[in-house]
């Protein structure tokens, strides 16, 4: 069996850093979008719209996507394949 290891140097390390940075930016925008979605859902509920609850649930899932995916990777034993987002 051949196992690939990504080290700190070389092209593979730079590629991993690039993906970590892109992932961090994507999660930052996702968190902001999720918070706005939760806020909109709460506002809809206050106006009597029953669909506001779905907006709150969707916002929680969007804002917590990084934690949810990290937990799923850890549960299935793939934590070595997960990247840590960087900013």
Phi, psi and omega in degrees: 000147178244128178248129178269131177242134176263117181268180180281343183244171177082185183293324181293323178293322178292322178296317179296320178295321178297315178294323178296320179293315178297321179294320178297318179293318179297318180290328178296314177293323178296322179294316179297317179298318179297318179296318178296323179293319177297316180298316178296322177294320178294322178294319179295320178296320181295336178269000177093011180277122181289344179282356179295329179297320178295324177295321179293315179298315179298320179295321178296318180294317180294313183292328182260018184301321181296315180292321180296313181293321177298320178293319179295319177298319180293320180298318183270010175074025181248027184296337177288340179271349183275139175266150174264120180297142177233155182240000000 
